[in-house]
């Protein structure tokens, strides 16, 4: 079985950030802490993300991009 032909049901933080439009993992973790992105905690420092939930979030309620400039 090749990874090209199969899609995993759960993603790690890096893959989840990429799925949400290439946001940084730090920004992803902030969104998780705010309750804006659902995650499953597997341990003290391990999170996984449901691919289907991320796709639904991306398609219906795009999470905000990280700030890119200085505050005015």
N, C-alpha and C positions, 0 to 999 in steps of 0.2 A: 504494500500500500504506500503510495507516495503522498507527500504533503500537498502536492498540486491538486490531487483528486479528492482530498478530504478537508473538511473544515472542522476544526475543533469547536466544541460547544463552549469552552471556557478559555479566556485569554489572561495572560499575565499583565502587569501594569504597563509595560512598554508597548505591548500589542494593543491594549485597550486605548492608550493615548493615541496611537497611530490610527486606530479605527475611528476615533472621534475627531479626525481631521488633522492629525499631526500635532496636537497640543503636547506640552511637556509633561513628563510624569509628575513633576512637582505640582503643576496646575491640576492635573487629574486628581492627585491626592487631596488637594484643597477642596475640589468639587465633591469628593467622597465625604470629607469631613463636614461639609455643609449639607450633606444629604441630597445633593443634586444629581449624583451618579451612584447607582446601586452597585455594591460590591459584596463579595462573600469573604469573610475573614477565616483563614485556615490556621492562623497562628498569630503570635505577637507581631510579626513583621511580614506576613504573607497574605496578600489579597489576590483573588481571582475575580474575573468579570464575565458575566454571561454575554456571549456574542450577540444573541438575539435581543437582549435588553439594550445593549449599546447601539445596535443598528436601529432599533425603534427610537431610542433617544436622539440619535443623530438625525433621523428622518423627520421627527415631529417636534423636537424641542432642542435645537442645536445648543450645546453648552457654550457659554461665552468664551471667546478666545482670551488668552492671557493679555494683560495690558501691555501695550508696546510704546510707550513714550513717557514723558513726565506728566505729572498731574498739573492741571492748569489752575 
